[in-house]
Amino acid sequence: LGFMATVGTTELIGCYQVTDGAAVGYAVSSSTACGTSGPGHACPDCFVTSTMTQDITLTISDCSSAQWIRSVSRSGIWVYTFINPHATKTFAVTDNSGAGKTTYYIPPGSFVQAYCASSLGTSNRLYFPSYRLPTLTVDSAMTVSAGNIDFSSSPGTFATSTGAHTFNGDTTISGSKTFATGTGAVTLNGNVAISGSKTFTIGSAGTAGATTIYGDVTIGAASPNTATLSLKGPFAQTTLSTFSTGTGVHSLNGDIAVAAGMDIQMVPGTGTFSTGTG
């Protein structure tokens, strides 16, 4: 039998029932820190939650000079046990050791042990189990309530599950890294801007798919309008629509054919029309 303790708040119990409060603290260096009535007594090295109407944060103060149950001084290293048998509430434990202290959150139905030393390390520091693990396998869900997830120092890869994924914040691809989608349809629900002098390419020579643009298309700015439109293939209008140019000079470098029954008309005015000698 490795450990068995009585539970309660009276003197000589083995595991102390923590008061039901949002913030609870015990200065374990005091010989009267624990107890709900009378002069109080020294705290044991085990703390357990009982009735919990809320999440509880327990602060263990001055553990490096903690009183022994029978007022015997102690030195060296000893272990504290914190147990949370509640089904839904969280039990948090911290200390008063100052900068660098840890607040350890004990989920419902679990426990943790922490060590304290009389003279080694940081005074009054509770030393909880290391957060560094060689590998980690999560059988069910994982929730991060605060802080960051950082894989930047690892050369490994990151793969998601096959379910739907939601990114609730902005997403940035670092440096010259690339972004590729699968072969399924991709929908961009917001405006898209190509930065600076970057280009936009659809397909490759001889293998590009058709591109359909339902809205108006503007090339260049109103002033100065230095952008050009270059076509390496035919230009075709296949519906009953019109084609108009600007007021500048236009050069037609090839032959022109007018379909049967169609006309060439100059709007009445002072303009002239000249032909070649052929």
Wavefront OBJ file of the C-alpha trace (Angstrom):
o trace
v 0.000 0.000 0.000
v 1.792 3.102 -1.226
v -0.504 5.782 0.176
v -3.709 5.973 2.212
v -4.966 9.067 4.010
v -7.973 10.271 5.905
v -9.809 13.233 4.367
v -11.183 16.294 6.133
v -10.236 19.626 7.688
v -9.409 18.611 11.237
v -5.989 18.106 12.758
v -4.036 14.932 11.974
v -5.960 14.177 8.775
v -3.836 13.007 5.853
v -5.434 14.909 2.945
v -6.917 18.349 3.506
v -10.235 19.317 1.914
v -9.764 22.616 0.095
v -12.279 25.384 0.809
v -14.818 25.949 -1.976
v -13.739 29.372 -3.234
v -12.438 30.871 -6.457
v -9.100 31.756 -4.841
v -7.855 29.823 -1.806
v -4.473 30.047 -0.117
v -2.579 28.304 2.668
v 0.731 29.550 4.123
v 2.096 26.124 4.986
v 4.959 27.611 7.014
v 2.388 28.437 9.679
v 1.466 25.875 12.315
v -2.134 27.142 12.180
v -2.626 27.563 8.390
v -5.252 24.819 8.002
v -8.493 24.201 9.833
v -11.964 25.694 9.621
v -12.454 26.451 13.307
v -10.439 26.965 16.471
v -6.762 27.905 16.461
v -5.989 25.904 13.313
v -3.229 23.402 12.685
v -0.369 22.633 10.330
v -1.334 21.595 6.813
v -0.640 18.091 5.535
v 1.129 17.480 2.230
v -2.022 16.374 0.442
v -4.903 18.595 -0.741
v -8.152 17.427 -2.276
v -11.235 19.190 -3.612
v -14.651 18.251 -2.342
v -17.767 20.316 -3.022
v -16.937 22.614 -5.948
v -19.410 25.206 -7.162
v -16.692 26.851 -9.276
v -13.160 26.366 -10.531
v -10.668 26.749 -7.675
v -7.156 28.227 -7.706
v -5.100 27.134 -4.699
v -1.937 29.025 -3.697
v 0.555 27.165 -1.530
v 2.751 29.788 0.147
v 6.145 29.405 1.836
v 6.516 25.695 1.115
v 10.302 25.816 1.662
v 9.689 26.362 5.371
v 6.573 24.210 5.657
v 5.566 22.974 9.093
v 5.546 19.264 9.754
v 2.290 17.863 11.098
v 3.758 17.377 14.552
v 5.633 20.709 14.502
v 8.881 18.940 13.620
v 11.153 20.994 11.357
v 12.065 19.466 8.049
v 14.803 19.928 5.474
v 15.546 18.438 2.088
v 12.875 17.688 -0.536
v 9.292 16.518 -0.079
v 6.284 15.957 -2.261
v 2.807 17.511 -2.256
v -0.192 15.734 -3.740
v -3.151 17.603 -5.258
v -6.283 15.647 -6.177
v -9.348 16.812 -8.105
v -12.109 14.170 -8.035
v -14.779 16.580 -9.308
v -16.545 15.596 -12.528
v -16.548 18.989 -14.302
v -14.584 21.676 -12.395
v -10.877 22.511 -12.753
v -8.467 22.697 -9.814
v -5.467 25.003 -10.326
v -2.415 25.068 -8.061
v 0.344 27.676 -7.820
v 2.845 29.073 -5.296
v 4.300 32.388 -4.116
v 7.832 31.919 -5.465
v 7.681 34.954 -7.741
v 8.771 35.260 -11.381
v 8.772 31.977 -13.255
v 6.262 30.241 -11.037
v 3.903 27.719 -12.589
v 0.150 27.508 -12.332
v -0.747 23.886 -12.918
v -4.309 23.113 -13.994
v -5.639 19.782 -12.779
v -8.545 18.661 -14.975
v -11.631 16.969 -13.537
v -10.979 13.466 -12.287
v -7.170 13.677 -12.086
v -4.270 14.558 -9.798
v -0.719 15.896 -9.812
v 2.267 15.798 -7.498
v 4.737 18.647 -7.000
v 7.997 18.803 -5.075
v 9.301 21.556 -2.791
v 12.789 21.956 -1.333
v 13.986 23.658 1.827
v 17.146 25.120 0.265
v 17.615 23.876 -3.295
v 16.475 25.829 -6.338
v 14.047 28.737 -6.039
v 12.669 29.300 -2.568
v 9.004 28.347 -2.100
v 8.802 26.916 -5.646
v 6.514 23.988 -6.389
v 8.163 21.750 -8.985
v 5.462 20.164 -11.122
v 5.982 17.396 -13.707
v 7.846 18.496 -16.815
v 5.821 19.731 -19.778
v 8.477 18.349 -22.108
v 7.591 14.956 -23.535
v 9.511 12.708 -25.955
v 6.280 11.909 -27.813
v 2.609 12.640 -27.241
v -0.422 10.662 -28.362
v -3.877 12.128 -27.720
v -6.649 9.537 -27.780
v -9.492 12.049 -27.784
v -9.815 15.850 -28.064
v -7.180 18.487 -27.255
v -8.027 22.028 -26.115
v -5.565 24.914 -25.698
v -7.079 27.560 -23.412
v -4.185 30.051 -23.598
v -0.705 30.535 -25.006
v 0.831 29.678 -28.380
v 1.580 26.509 -30.317
v 5.084 26.798 -31.808
v 6.613 24.224 -34.174
v 9.141 26.688 -35.648
v 12.256 24.937 -34.316
v 11.229 21.530 -35.682
v 12.130 20.309 -39.201
v 9.207 17.913 -39.078
v 5.916 18.081 -40.939
v 2.412 18.881 -39.770
v -0.608 16.933 -40.998
v -4.245 17.525 -40.143
v -7.158 15.160 -39.972
v -9.564 14.712 -42.890
v -12.388 16.698 -41.290
v -13.243 20.353 -41.905
v -10.771 22.885 -40.465
v -11.481 26.446 -39.347
v -8.815 29.152 -39.006
v -10.313 31.854 -36.797
v -7.369 34.234 -37.136
v -5.248 35.653 -39.941
v -2.886 33.243 -41.698
v 0.574 34.190 -43.027
v 2.896 32.017 -45.139
v 6.433 32.899 -44.036
v 9.148 34.187 -46.379
v 9.468 32.416 -49.740
v 7.370 29.424 -48.715
v 4.587 28.345 -51.068
v 0.925 27.446 -50.723
v -0.688 24.711 -52.821
v -4.264 23.441 -52.766
v -5.677 20.076 -53.657
v -7.412 19.351 -56.959
v -10.861 20.168 -55.639
v -12.660 23.452 -56.254
v -11.315 26.431 -54.281
v -13.566 29.331 -53.316
v -12.171 32.726 -52.313
v -14.945 34.578 -50.505
v -13.099 37.868 -50.054
v -11.237 40.284 -52.294
v -7.911 39.053 -53.703
v -4.904 41.330 -54.297
v -1.611 40.353 -55.964
v 1.147 42.258 -54.185
v 3.486 44.714 -55.921
v 5.203 43.428 -59.066
v 4.087 39.814 -58.568
v 2.461 38.019 -61.524
v -0.686 35.941 -61.932
v -0.494 32.857 -64.179
v -3.229 30.424 -65.156
v -1.956 27.047 -66.339
v 1.074 26.716 -68.613
v 1.712 27.035 -72.345
v -0.571 24.657 -74.232
v -2.254 23.193 -71.121
v -4.286 26.047 -69.630
v -7.960 25.633 -68.907
v -10.675 28.098 -69.846
v -11.033 31.244 -67.732
v -14.424 32.866 -67.231
v -14.758 36.398 -65.858
v -18.351 37.551 -65.241
v -17.587 41.069 -64.039
v -16.006 44.129 -65.604
v -12.251 44.009 -66.201
v -10.005 47.047 -65.786
v -6.412 47.056 -67.002
v -4.202 49.846 -65.689
v -5.115 52.993 -63.829
v -7.097 55.972 -65.096
v -4.007 58.192 -64.962
v -1.325 57.452 -65.931
v -2.616 54.537 -67.967
v 0.587 52.678 -68.868
v -0.640 49.058 -68.622
v -1.156 47.046 -71.827
v -3.191 44.028 -72.876
v -1.295 41.529 -75.038
v -3.063 38.694 -76.903
v -0.960 35.836 -78.328
v -4.049 34.221 -79.877
v -7.308 35.243 -81.598
v -9.763 37.733 -80.146
v -13.367 36.598 -80.519
v -16.728 38.062 -79.569
v -19.334 35.351 -79.945
v -22.503 37.119 -78.824
v -24.497 40.155 -79.933
v -22.289 42.699 -78.200
v -20.376 45.820 -79.104
v -16.712 46.755 -79.200
v -15.516 50.292 -78.622
v -12.065 51.853 -78.386
v -10.656 54.960 -76.860
v -10.047 58.197 -78.747
v -6.375 57.548 -79.455
v -4.846 56.311 -82.723
v -5.460 52.599 -83.458
v -3.438 50.404 -85.783
v -4.935 47.336 -87.486
v -1.914 45.450 -88.802
v -3.740 42.672 -90.619
v -6.488 42.260 -93.169
v -10.022 43.231 -92.185
v -13.093 41.289 -93.278
v -16.653 42.459 -92.712
v -19.205 39.678 -92.477
v -21.952 39.426 -95.055
v -24.743 41.930 -94.552
v -22.714 44.081 -92.167
v -21.699 47.700 -92.741
v -18.835 50.050 -92.013
v -20.233 53.391 -90.887
v -18.638 56.690 -89.978
v -20.676 58.835 -87.649
v -21.421 62.158 -89.364
v -18.763 64.714 -88.554
v -15.570 66.307 -89.812
v -13.446 63.155 -89.804
v -11.867 61.786 -92.999
v -11.443 58.333 -94.402
v -8.420 57.416 -96.497
v -7.500 54.197 -98.241
v -4.331 52.803 -99.638
v -3.510 52.556 -103.334
v -4.371 48.870 -103.603
l 1 2 3 4 5 6 7 8 9 10 11 12 13 14 15 16 17 18 19 20 21 22 23 24 25 26 27 28 29 30 31 32 33 34 35 36 37 38 39 40 41 42 43 44 45 46 47 48 49 50 51 52 53 54 55 56 57 58 59 60 61 62 63 64 65 66 67 68 69 70 71 72 73 74 75 76 77 78 79 80 81 82 83 84 85 86 87 88 89 90 91 92 93 94 95 96 97 98 99 100 101 102 103 104 105 106 107 108 109 110 111 112 113 114 115 116 117 118 119 120 121 122 123 124 125 126 127 128 129 130 131 132 133 134 135 136 137 138 139 140 141 142 143 144 145 146 147 148 149 150 151 152 153 154 155 156 157 158 159 160 161 162 163 164 165 166 167 168 169 170 171 172 173 174 175 176 177 178 179 180 181 182 183 184 185 186 187 188 189 190 191 192 193 194 195 196 197 198 199 200 201 202 203 204 205 206 207 208 209 210 211 212 213 214 215 216 217 218 219 220 221 222 223 224 225 226 227 228 229 230 231 232 233 234 235 236 237 238 239 240 241 242 243 244 245 246 247 248 249 250 251 252 253 254 255 256 257 258 259 260 261 262 263 264 265 266 267 268 269 270 271 272 273 274 275 276 277 278
